[in-house]
Amino acid sequence: MLRQLRNKKTAKKIWIGLGIIIMPAFVFWGLGGIMREKDEKIYAGKIFGKNISVLEFKDSFSAARNMAIIRHGEKFGEIVKDSDLESQAWQRLVLIYEAKRLKIKASDKEVVERIESYPFFKSNDRFDNKLYNDLLKYLFRTQPRVFEEQTRQDIIISKLYQKITEGITLEDEEIQEGYIKINSAIDPKFKFDEKKFLSEKKESEAKILEQKKEEYFSKFFAGLLK
């Protein structure tokens, strides 16, 4: 399935404007075969007593960087200055290790569906294989097979998040408190209006629930490091 995804032929012209803007930041990440072989024998650190090679860390760093590009698009060049991609790379390694321990996997079909869902790989609302390969080459500077495995890891981490947070719910009091907290942060003069709150409760509940899940997952992650 993944091979078919890479080998599909289309007639789309290359779109690399964004890549030209961001590309200089990644030039130094090009590594030859000799360097990769050397990096396999040098350790960057340990996770749960397991040695992590420099190569493994660089691959994880690349995945963290690519995820940042996906999230922030053309603003990546500005945001990356304030992003701790090194820490994110280590976090990915820890989460993938835990997901493997819990036997969480992602199928080839899920990988294909995730990649084909990204709007920047589409032309006329359809996945464009040439555009896909061009963007991987000029923007992400990542081989298709490597990007697909990074995507598999992203899916696995998402599944881990869902598994850990699936039982979390909200009480009515938490929704109201969260609603007041969010609106007070936006407007210091905010005054609670029950009628307005009830009309916005459903939308607010989703945001507050996600915040609670994120906080819970952060504690879960911290517990892994103890």
Secondary structure, 3 states (H helix, E strand, C coil): CHHHHHHCCCCCCCCCHHHHHHHHHHHHHCCCHHHHHHHCCCEEEEECCEEEEHHHHHHHHHHHHHHHHHHHHHHHHHHHHHCCHHHHHHHHHHHHHHHHHCCCCCCHHHHHHHHHHCHHHEECCEECHHHHHHHHHHHHCCCHHHHHHHHHHHHHHHHHHHHHHCCCCCCHHHHHHHHHHHHHHHCCCCCCCHHHHHHHHHHHHHHHHHHHHHHHHHHHHHHHCC
